[in-house]
Amino acid sequence: MLHMGWMIALALLLPLGFGLWLDRRLGTGLLFFFVGASIGILAATVIAVRIAGRQIEALGMPSQTAPATGEKQEEGKEDTA
C-alpha cells in the first residue's frame, strides 16, 4: 500500500509541477496548472485502479463475472433461450 501511495503522489505532483513551471515560463496564468492537474488526477486514478486490481487478484478474491441476466447458471446446463 505504501507503493500505491507513492505512485499516486508522483502521478499527481509531476504533471502539476510541470504545468506550474510552464505557466511561469510562458506567462499563461494557471492554464497549464489546471491541465496538469487534470492529467495528474486521471493518471492517479488509473494507477490506483490497476494496483487495487492486482491486490484483489493476489488475495484470490472472486471476480464479478455473473451472467448479464443476473441469474447464475448451473454447471453443465446450457441456456436454451
TACOR-V993813 format. One line per field, one symbol per residue. phi: phi as a letter, one per 20 degrees, with the letter a starting at -180 (. if undefined). A space follows every 10 residues. Layout:
# TACOR-V993813
phi->???
This chain:
# TACOR-V993813
phi->.fgfffffff feffffffff fffffemdmd gfffffffff ffffffffff fffffffffm ffeedffffn deeffnddfe f
